[in-house]
Amino acid sequence: MKKFSISIPASSGNLGPGFDSAGMALNLYLTLHVEERGQWEILHESPYLPSVTDYTEHLIYQTAEKVAIRYQKQLPGCKVTIESDIPLARGLGSSASAVLAGIELANQLCDLNLTSEQKLQYGTEIEGHPDNVAPALYGGIVFSAETADGIIEHLKTGPGGLELVIYIPDTELKTEKARRLVPDTFSRNHASSASAISNVMVAAMLSGDYALAGRMMERDMFHEPYRAEVIPNYELIRRNAKKKGAFGTVISGAGPSMISFVPDGEGKRVCRDMKEVLSDYDVAVLKIDEMGLKVEK
């Protein structure tokens, strides 16, 4: 009878102008403790997770079942105890973490021996784009692109010299609602300018010029200008974080959380100062998770 644990980090997608293609893993985790049993049981042990009514309606189970069926396998019964540090509907990749958990659950239970590339492919098929799936799988900061022929190219980097300060409001924002705010099309000139900003941001991150990267993050033209109106205290957070020494501040994923990139060692000070500005927020220092998905047996 198999017994194992799966851990998947939270993630923050977009990083400003890296819309649907850039993301980073965060040191908040979704953890599954799995014991093979005669029948299915899913238990939630976290205030961030809703109550479980029917395991067949659970995203993790549904994902695992899809993967098993893909390989003409049947999932054995299990008791799955789930813990989570990841708030739901806050722009921290909770659904991508759950999807990867389901993929890995099927991988372990059905002895599928999936490669990382297959996990990325299946996760992207379900999520629709790889910006959260890739960093949750690989760790670090990952730039990714799905080509016209369905191949997902990606590059992982783990830049040092950075800490993160996150601002989580007590409100939810569904990704579907946030996505509807973004235009379906852009003019050629707009797309050219937006892509140039994204290109410079990526180059600056890879070269360690975080001041330049931060400036480019805050000049996004793809999604932030359209979503800003539904992000609580958007300009207030950006303005004050910059005064406190942040390189740049962006919407985390689709929001409503925001996240600042700050110099290594300055996170606690910026966090303390920003708590005075945002007394009704959960303000915390985070780090970039470098490991991604892990399995322990």
N, C-alpha and C positions, 0 to 999 in steps of 0.2 A: 504494500500500500504506500503510495507516494506521499511525501510530506516535504513542502518547500515554501519559500517566501519570495515574493516579487516586489521590488521597489522601483518606482518610477518618479522622477522629479517633476515639479511644476515647470512651466515654461512661460516666457514672455515673447510674443510674436511681434513682427514688424520692425521694431527698433526705429520707429519713425518712418523714414523713406524706404525701408526694405519691405514694402508692403507684400504680404503673403509669401515672402521668400527669405526673410531673416528672422532668427529667433535665438534665444539663449535659455539654457536650463538653469533653474533656481533651486536653492537648497531648502525647498519644501517638498514633502513627499506623499505619494499615495502608496500604501503598503498592503499587500495581500498575504495572509498566512493561510496556506492551502493544505488540507488533509483529505486524502481520498477516502470516501465513505460510500455507503450503499445508496444514498440518495443526496440530492442537492439541498444545500442550506447556505444562505448568504447572510452574514451578520455585519452590521455597521457599528463601529466603535469610534465615533468622532462626531462632535457637534456640527461639523461642516457637511455631514452626509445626511440625506433624508432617510426616513424610515423605509424599510424594505417590506413590500406587500406580497410580491410574487417574483421569485428569482428569474422566471422566464422573461420578465419585462425589464430586467436589469441590463444596462448598456454593456457591462463587462461580460455577462453571460451571453448576451446576444452576439457580441463580437466573437467570443470564443467559439460559439456554435457555428457561425458563418465560416470561420477558418477551418474548423473540423470537417464540415460538410464539403468544403473545397477539396479536401484530401480524402473524401469518402471515409471519414472516421466518425466515431461516436464518442462524445464526451462521457467519461465515467462520472458517477456521482461524487460530489465533494462537499466538504464544509469549508467555506471561504470567509474568513474574518478580515474585514477591511478597516484600516485606519487611514486617516488623511489629515494633512496639515494645509490642504489646498482649498481655499474658499471657492464656492461655486459661483459662476456667472460674474466673476470679477476681473476677467482678462488674464488669468494665470494658467491657462491651458488645461483646465480640469478635464475636459472631454478628451483631449489628446492623450492625457495620462491614462484615462480609463480605457480608451481604445487599445493602447499599447498593452495595458494589463490584460485585456481579453485575448489579444494576439499571443502574448507570451503564455497565458494560461493554457490555451489550446496547444501551443508548441510543446509545453512540458507534459501535459496530460496525455497527449497523443503521440509523443516521441517523433515530432515532425522534423526536427533538426533544421529549422528555418535559418537562413542567413540573415544578417542585419539588413541587407538590401531588400530581401523579401518582406521583412517586417516593416521597413520604411514604405515599400510599395503598397502593402495592404493597409497600413495606417493612413496613408495619403488618399487612397481610394475612398475610405470611409469619411475622413475629415474634409476632403476636398482640396487641400493644399498642404504642403509639407512644413510650413514655418514653425509650427509647434511640435509636430511629430518628430522631426529630425533632431532637434536638441534634446527632447525628452528621451530619445533613443540613444543618442551618441554622447550627450553631455556637451559642455562648452557653449560657444557661440557658433552657430551653423548657418551658412548661406546656402540656399538650395534653389533649384529650379526644375520644374517638370517640363520636359521638352515636348514638342508636337507629337512625337512618336511614343510618348508615355514613359520615357526614361527619366528618372529623377537623379540629377547630378547634384552633388553637395560637397561642401568644403567646411571642415571643422577647424576652428581656431580657439585657443584658450588664452586670451590676452591677460597678462598680469597687470598689476598696478591699478586695479579697479575694485571698488566696492559699490554696492547698490543700496539705495534707500527707496523703499516702496511705500506708497500712500494708498491705503485701502479704505474706501468709504463704506458706510453701512447701507449701501444700495446696490441692487443688481442691475446688470445691463446684458440682455441676451445678445449673442453674436449676430443673430438674424436681424434684429432691430438696428444694430450698429452698422451692419453691412448695407442695409437699405438706404442709409444716408449718403453713401459714396456713389458718385455718378457712374453710370454704366460705361460711358465712353469719355475720352478726352480728345481735345484737338491735338494735331501733330506738334504744334509749338509747346503746348502745355506738357505733353508726354515727354518731349525732348528735354525740357527744363527739369521736370521731375526725375527723369532717369539720370540726368547729370548729377543732381544732388545725391541720389542714391549711390551712384558710382563713387563719388568722392567720399561719402560716408564709409563705404566698405573699404576703400583703399586706406583711409585714415585709421580705421580700426585695425586693419592688418599690419600697418606700419607703426602702430602704437601712438599715433598723434591723436590723443583723446580729446584735446581741446578742439581740434578741427572736426573730429567726428561728432562731438557734441553740438557744434554750430550747425552742422549739416542735419543732424537729427531734428533740430528745432525748426528747420526750413522745409520740412516735408510738404509736398504738394499732392500726394496721392490720396491720403485719407484723413489726416489729422484736422485740416481746416474744416472738413465737413462734419466730423464727429465732435469737435470741441464744444459745440452748443449743448450736448447731452452729458458732458463730463463735468461733474461738480468741481468748482474751483480750479478750472483748467489753467487760466492765466495767472491766478494767484499762486498756484503751486510752482509753475515754471519760473515766475519772476522771483519769488522768494528763494527757491532752490539755487538759482543762479547767483543771487546775492550771498548765499552761504557757501559758495565755492563749487557747485556742481558743474561738471562739464556740459551736461545737457539733460533734459527731462522730456520723456515721451509718454504717450498713452501705452499702457501695457496691453498688448493684443488689441481687442475691440473695446477695452475699458470695462468699468469706469475707473479701475485702479490706474495710477500713474507711477512711473519709476524713474529715478535719477541715477546717472552715472557719476560717481564721485571718486576723487583720488583715494588710493589705498591708505587706510589708517584714518581717514576723515569721516567715515560712515557714522560712527557714534555721535560725533559732534553735530553733523548735519541733521541726523535723526533727532537729537535732543532739541535743536533749535526749531526744526520744522514741527515738532509736536506742540510747541507753543503757538504756532500759527494754525495748526489743524487739530484742535483739542478733541474733536469728535471723530477723528480718523484713527485707524490702526496704522501707525507709522513704525517701520522696522528696518533694521539693517539686514540685507541678504548678501549672499555670495553666489558666484556662478558655480553650479555643480559641474564637475569635470568628468563624472563617470557615466551618467545616463542610466539607462535601465540595468538593474542588477537582479540576479537570481541567487539565492542561497539555499543549499540543501543540507 
